[in-house]
Amino acid sequence: MSEFQYYEWQTIDRRLTPQEQREVDKLSSHIDVTATYAQVDYSWGDFKHDPKKVLADYFDAFFYQANWGSKQLVFRFPARLLDASAVEAYCLDDYISLERMGEYYILDIEFNDEDGLDWIEPGGGLSGLLPLRNAILQGDYRALYLAWLHGTSLQFEWEPDEELMEPPLPPGLDKLDAALSNFVNFFEIDEHLIQAAAKGGPSMPAIPTPQQLGKAIGQLPRAECDDFLLRLLQGEALVQMDLQRRLEALLGGARSGDSPTRRRFSELLEARDAAEKAEKQRRAALAAERKRQRLEALDGQQDAKWTEALQLIEAGKAKAYDEAVAILRDLGDLAEYQNRTASFQSQIQKVQEQYSRRSALLDRLRRAGLG
């Protein structure tokens, strides 16, 4: 299997200038560049530049995937807008890091699956994750918590640190939007572990109503309103976010929720194991009920089904053998359900004796547990 690496960058706050597009285009001989996007992939070799430096210089989001199992999502944030101390609470050695690069913070989330991937589908992965960047800027740290949860499970799955405490549990972990679901799927985060972590957590705070926002706008000094309008007309990036934060401050802070008591990670693992066990029991009970209904529907048709199976065997073809064995397996399940296994085995033995020269049939019976 050949190597394959996929790199993708996108802008969110602004478009690249023609000069910036030319600069990015020079980074690789076969890179695709637009005013909002750059993409390059390699079946052999590597990108010769630091992808995070390219991000810091030109873009707002970066996505990387390799078919040996490496996955990476990186965001660029204006330093003045990010609560770095809040984000750092979720950082985790080898998996999640936050670093200052000039006037920006760079958040790097990276996981490496040693089992690797047989195939990856290039393109389209970053677009479904872009909303997470502005969500983090607005104080929604669910993606960060999920990344911490996944990284910690990789570090301490077999030898949990009994004293390791979870970071602050963000509101709304029990209701993931499309971008967060994409995040979970991309990094293959254990959904039972997510369910265990979300249990008892705070709900998302209510979104301010237009009436509440109107009231808060009325409290802004005229000079501050004029400043927001001027910045908006000049096309300044993230003006809406600045205004939203200002209004939320006047409303008393909208993103905070009642934070529950922080738990040990070992407790989350125990809750996950209990959730997995309960799910297995539920599925087993459901499968047993479906089997019972199927067998009861088959009751009374035994003679007709035996005749159908023997007719298929007489056809002497591979597909007919498969259909016959499937019928006999159902009849065997019904016999076991009705405590008539000995009688059924006697009939199967007669079939084996009658068709003892048909090795293909006998082999199928043996693999089905009927031989």
C-alpha positions as CSV (number, residue, x, y, z in Angstrom):
1,M,0.0,0.0,0.0
2,S,1.5,3.4,-1.0
3,E,1.6,6.3,1.3
4,F,-1.0,9.1,1.0
5,Q,-1.1,12.5,2.7
6,Y,-3.8,15.2,2.4
7,Y,-3.3,18.8,3.5
8,E,-6.0,21.5,3.4
9,W,-6.2,25.1,4.6
10,Q,-9.2,27.4,4.6
11,T,-9.8,31.1,5.5
12,I,-12.8,32.1,7.6
13,D,-12.4,35.8,8.6
14,R,-11.2,37.1,5.2
15,R,-10.1,36.3,1.7
16,L,-6.5,36.0,0.5
17,T,-5.2,38.8,-1.6
18,P,-3.9,38.1,-5.1
19,Q,-0.4,38.5,-3.8
20,E,-1.0,36.1,-0.9
21,Q,-2.5,33.6,-3.4
22,R,0.7,33.7,-5.5
23,E,2.8,33.2,-2.4
24,V,0.9,30.1,-1.3
25,D,0.9,28.8,-4.8
26,K,4.7,28.8,-4.8
27,L,4.8,26.4,-1.7
28,S,4.3,23.3,-3.9
29,S,4.4,22.5,-7.6
30,H,0.9,20.9,-7.5
31,I,-1.0,22.9,-4.8
32,D,-4.5,24.1,-5.6
33,V,-5.1,27.7,-4.3
34,T,-8.1,30.0,-4.3
35,A,-8.9,33.1,-2.3
36,T,-10.3,31.0,0.5
37,Y,-8.7,27.6,0.2
38,A,-5.5,25.7,-0.5
39,Q,-5.1,21.9,-0.9
40,V,-2.3,19.5,-1.8
41,D,-1.9,15.8,-1.5
42,Y,1.1,13.4,-1.9
43,S,1.3,9.8,-2.8
44,W,5.0,10.0,-2.4
45,G,7.1,12.6,-0.5
46,D,6.0,15.3,1.9
47,F,5.0,19.0,2.0
48,K,8.3,20.8,2.3
49,H,7.0,23.6,4.6
50,D,5.6,23.8,8.1
51,P,1.8,23.6,7.7
52,K,1.2,25.5,10.9
53,K,3.4,28.3,9.7
54,V,1.4,28.5,6.5
55,L,-1.7,28.6,8.7
56,A,-0.4,31.4,10.9
57,D,0.6,33.5,7.8
58,Y,-2.4,33.0,5.6
59,F,-5.3,30.9,6.9
60,D,-7.7,30.2,9.8
61,A,-8.0,26.4,9.8
62,F,-5.8,23.5,8.7
63,F,-6.7,19.8,8.2
64,Y,-4.3,16.9,7.7
65,Q,-4.8,13.2,7.2
66,A,-2.5,10.3,6.3
67,N,-3.3,6.8,5.5
68,W,-1.0,5.5,8.2
69,G,-3.4,6.9,10.8
70,S,-2.3,10.5,11.5
71,K,-5.1,13.0,11.8
72,Q,-4.7,16.7,12.6
73,L,-7.0,19.8,13.0
74,V,-5.5,23.2,13.7
75,F,-7.1,26.6,14.2
76,R,-5.7,30.1,14.2
77,F,-7.3,32.6,16.6
78,P,-6.8,36.3,17.0
79,A,-5.0,36.6,20.3
80,R,-7.1,39.5,21.5
81,L,-10.3,37.4,21.2
82,L,-9.3,34.1,22.7
83,D,-9.4,33.2,26.4
84,A,-6.1,31.4,26.3
85,S,-6.2,30.4,30.0
86,A,-9.6,28.7,29.5
87,V,-8.4,26.8,26.4
88,E,-5.2,25.7,28.1
89,A,-7.2,23.8,30.7
90,Y,-7.9,21.3,28.0
91,C,-4.4,21.0,26.6
92,L,-2.8,17.5,26.8
93,D,0.8,16.5,26.1
94,D,1.3,14.9,22.7
95,Y,-2.3,15.6,21.6
96,I,-3.6,19.1,22.3
97,S,-1.4,22.2,22.4
98,L,-1.9,26.0,22.3
99,E,1.0,28.3,21.2
100,R,1.4,32.0,20.5
101,M,2.6,32.9,17.0
102,G,2.7,36.7,16.6
103,E,-0.7,38.2,17.0
104,Y,-2.4,34.8,16.9
105,Y,-2.8,31.7,19.0
106,I,-2.5,28.3,17.2
107,L,-4.6,25.4,18.6
108,D,-3.2,22.0,17.4
109,I,-5.3,18.8,17.9
110,E,-3.4,15.8,16.6
111,F,-3.9,12.0,17.0
112,N,-2.0,9.1,15.5
113,D,-3.6,5.8,15.1
114,E,-0.9,3.1,15.1
115,D,-3.2,0.7,13.3
116,G,-3.4,3.1,10.3
117,L,-6.1,3.3,7.7
118,D,-6.5,1.2,4.5
119,W,-7.9,4.1,2.6
120,I,-8.8,7.8,3.1
121,E,-11.1,9.8,0.9
122,P,-9.4,13.1,0.0
123,G,-11.2,16.4,0.3
124,G,-14.2,17.8,2.1
125,G,-13.2,17.0,5.6
126,L,-12.3,20.5,6.8
127,S,-15.5,22.3,5.7
128,G,-17.6,20.2,8.2
129,L,-15.3,21.2,11.0
130,L,-15.0,24.9,10.4
131,P,-17.8,26.0,12.7
132,L,-15.8,24.7,15.7
133,R,-13.3,27.5,15.4
134,N,-15.8,30.3,16.0
135,A,-17.6,28.2,18.6
136,I,-14.4,28.1,20.6
137,L,-13.9,31.8,20.2
138,Q,-17.4,32.2,21.6
139,G,-16.6,30.1,24.7
140,D,-18.1,26.8,23.5
141,Y,-15.3,24.4,24.5
142,R,-17.1,21.1,23.8
143,A,-14.7,20.2,21.0
144,L,-11.8,20.8,23.3
145,Y,-13.3,18.6,26.0
146,L,-14.0,15.8,23.5
147,A,-10.4,16.0,22.3
148,W,-9.1,15.8,25.9
149,L,-11.4,12.9,26.5
150,H,-10.1,11.0,23.5
151,G,-6.4,11.8,24.2
152,T,-6.7,10.9,27.9
153,S,-8.4,7.6,27.0
154,L,-5.4,6.8,24.7
155,Q,-2.9,7.7,27.4
156,F,-4.6,6.0,30.4
157,E,-6.9,3.3,29.0
158,W,-5.0,0.4,30.6
159,E,-3.4,2.1,33.6
160,P,-5.7,5.0,34.6
161,D,-4.3,7.7,36.8
162,E,-6.6,7.5,39.8
163,E,-6.0,11.2,40.7
164,L,-6.4,12.6,37.2
165,M,-9.4,15.0,37.1
166,E,-11.3,16.1,34.1
167,P,-11.2,19.7,32.9
168,P,-14.2,21.9,33.2
169,L,-17.2,20.1,31.7
170,P,-18.8,22.5,29.1
171,P,-22.5,22.9,28.7
172,G,-24.4,20.9,26.0
173,L,-22.2,17.9,25.7
174,D,-25.3,15.7,25.6
175,K,-26.5,17.5,22.4
176,L,-23.8,17.6,19.7
177,D,-24.4,19.7,16.6
178,A,-23.3,18.7,13.1
179,A,-19.8,20.1,13.4
180,L,-19.2,18.3,16.7
181,S,-20.6,15.0,15.3
182,N,-18.1,15.4,12.4
183,F,-15.3,16.0,14.9
184,V,-16.3,12.8,16.8
185,N,-16.4,10.8,13.6
186,F,-13.2,12.2,12.3
187,F,-11.1,11.4,15.4
188,E,-13.2,8.2,16.1
189,I,-14.0,9.2,19.7
190,D,-15.7,6.6,21.9
191,E,-19.4,7.5,22.0
192,H,-20.0,5.5,25.1
193,L,-17.3,7.6,26.8
194,I,-18.9,10.8,25.6
195,Q,-22.3,9.6,27.0
196,A,-20.7,8.9,30.3
197,A,-19.0,12.3,30.4
198,A,-22.2,14.1,29.4
199,K,-24.4,12.5,32.0
200,G,-25.4,15.1,34.6
201,G,-23.7,17.9,32.8
202,P,-25.1,21.4,32.3
203,S,-27.4,22.2,29.4
204,M,-26.5,24.9,26.9
205,P,-27.6,28.4,28.1
206,A,-30.5,29.9,26.4
207,I,-29.8,32.1,23.3
208,P,-30.7,35.8,24.0
209,T,-34.0,36.8,22.5
210,P,-34.2,39.7,20.0
211,Q,-35.9,41.7,22.8
212,Q,-33.0,41.0,25.2
213,L,-30.4,42.0,22.5
214,G,-32.4,45.1,21.7
215,K,-32.4,46.1,25.4
216,A,-28.6,45.5,25.6
217,I,-28.0,47.5,22.5
218,G,-30.0,50.4,24.0
219,Q,-27.5,50.4,26.9
220,L,-24.5,51.0,24.6
221,P,-23.1,54.5,24.6
222,R,-23.7,56.3,21.2
223,A,-19.9,56.5,20.6
224,E,-19.5,52.8,21.0
225,C,-22.4,52.0,18.6
226,D,-20.9,54.4,16.0
227,D,-17.6,52.6,16.4
228,F,-19.1,49.2,15.8
229,L,-21.0,50.5,12.7
230,L,-17.9,52.0,11.3
231,R,-15.8,48.8,11.8
232,L,-18.6,46.8,10.1
233,L,-18.7,49.1,7.1
234,Q,-14.9,48.9,6.8
235,G,-15.2,45.1,6.6
236,E,-13.2,44.4,9.7
237,A,-13.2,40.7,10.6
238,L,-15.0,39.4,13.7
239,V,-16.8,42.7,14.4
240,Q,-20.0,40.7,15.0
241,M,-18.2,38.5,17.6
242,D,-16.9,41.6,19.4
243,L,-20.4,43.0,19.5
244,Q,-21.9,39.8,20.6
245,R,-19.5,39.5,23.5
246,R,-20.2,43.1,24.5
247,L,-23.9,42.5,24.5
248,E,-23.6,39.2,26.5
249,A,-21.5,41.1,29.1
250,L,-24.4,43.6,29.4
251,L,-26.8,40.6,29.7
252,G,-24.7,39.0,32.5
253,G,-22.7,36.5,30.5
254,A,-24.6,34.0,28.3
255,R,-22.1,31.2,27.8
256,S,-21.6,30.1,31.3
257,G,-23.5,27.3,32.9
258,D,-23.7,25.7,36.3
259,S,-20.5,23.7,36.3
260,P,-20.9,20.3,38.0
261,T,-18.3,18.8,40.4
262,R,-15.3,17.7,38.4
263,R,-14.8,14.0,38.2
264,R,-11.8,11.6,38.1
265,F,-11.1,10.2,34.7
266,S,-11.2,6.7,36.2
267,E,-14.9,7.4,37.2
268,L,-15.6,8.3,33.5
269,L,-14.1,5.0,32.4
270,E,-16.2,3.1,34.9
271,A,-19.3,4.9,33.7
272,R,-18.4,4.1,30.1
273,D,-17.9,0.4,30.8
274,A,-21.3,0.3,32.5
275,A,-22.9,2.1,29.5
276,E,-21.2,-0.4,27.1
277,K,-22.5,-3.3,29.2
278,A,-26.0,-2.0,29.2
279,E,-25.9,-1.4,25.5
280,K,-24.7,-4.9,24.8
281,Q,-27.5,-6.3,27.0
282,R,-30.0,-4.2,25.2
283,R,-28.8,-5.4,21.8
284,A,-28.7,-9.0,23.0
285,A,-32.3,-8.8,24.3
286,L,-33.5,-7.2,21.1
287,A,-31.7,-9.8,19.0
288,A,-33.2,-12.6,21.1
289,E,-36.7,-11.1,20.7
290,R,-36.3,-10.8,17.0
291,K,-35.1,-14.4,16.8
292,R,-38.1,-15.6,18.9
293,Q,-40.5,-13.8,16.6
294,R,-38.9,-15.3,13.6
295,L,-38.9,-18.8,15.0
296,E,-42.5,-18.6,16.1
297,A,-43.4,-17.4,12.6
298,L,-41.6,-20.5,11.2
299,D,-43.5,-22.9,13.5
300,G,-45.9,-25.0,11.6
301,Q,-44.0,-24.7,8.4
302,Q,-41.3,-27.3,9.2
303,D,-42.5,-29.9,6.7
304,A,-42.8,-27.4,3.8
305,K,-39.3,-26.0,4.7
306,W,-37.7,-29.4,4.8
307,T,-39.2,-30.2,1.3
308,E,-37.9,-26.8,0.0
309,A,-34.4,-27.5,1.4
310,L,-34.3,-30.9,-0.2
311,Q,-35.5,-29.6,-3.6
312,L,-32.7,-27.0,-3.5
313,I,-30.1,-29.7,-2.6
314,E,-31.3,-31.8,-5.6
315,A,-30.5,-28.8,-7.9
316,G,-26.9,-29.4,-7.1
317,K,-25.7,-25.8,-7.6
318,A,-23.7,-23.7,-5.2
319,K,-26.3,-20.9,-4.8
320,A,-29.0,-23.5,-4.2
321,Y,-26.8,-25.2,-1.6
322,D,-26.4,-21.9,0.2
323,E,-30.1,-21.3,0.3
324,A,-30.8,-24.9,1.5
325,V,-28.3,-24.6,4.3
326,A,-29.8,-21.2,5.4
327,I,-33.2,-22.9,5.6
328,L,-31.8,-25.9,7.6
329,R,-30.0,-23.5,10.0
330,D,-33.4,-21.8,10.7
331,L,-35.0,-25.2,11.2
332,G,-32.2,-26.2,13.6
333,D,-32.7,-23.0,15.6
334,L,-36.5,-23.8,15.8
335,A,-35.8,-27.3,16.9
336,E,-33.5,-26.0,19.7
337,Y,-36.2,-23.5,20.7
338,Q,-38.8,-26.3,20.9
339,N,-36.4,-28.8,22.6
340,R,-36.4,-31.1,19.6
341,T,-32.7,-31.0,18.8
342,A,-32.3,-34.8,18.8
343,S,-35.0,-35.3,16.2
344,F,-33.5,-32.6,14.0
345,Q,-30.0,-34.0,14.2
346,S,-31.4,-37.4,13.1
347,Q,-32.9,-35.8,10.0
348,I,-29.6,-33.9,9.3
349,Q,-27.7,-37.2,9.5
350,K,-30.1,-38.7,6.9
351,V,-29.4,-35.8,4.6
352,Q,-25.6,-36.3,5.0
353,E,-25.9,-40.1,4.3
354,Q,-28.2,-39.5,1.3
355,Y,-25.8,-36.9,-0.2
356,S,-22.5,-38.3,1.1
357,R,-20.9,-37.8,-2.3
358,R,-21.6,-34.1,-2.5
359,S,-18.6,-32.6,-0.8
360,A,-19.6,-29.0,-1.5
361,L,-22.9,-29.5,0.4
362,L,-21.2,-31.4,3.3
363,D,-18.7,-28.6,3.7
364,R,-21.4,-26.0,3.9
365,L,-23.3,-28.0,6.5
366,R,-20.1,-28.3,8.5
367,R,-19.3,-24.6,8.4
368,A,-22.9,-23.8,9.4
369,G,-22.6,-26.1,12.5
370,L,-24.9,-28.7,11.0
371,G,-22.3,-31.3,10.2
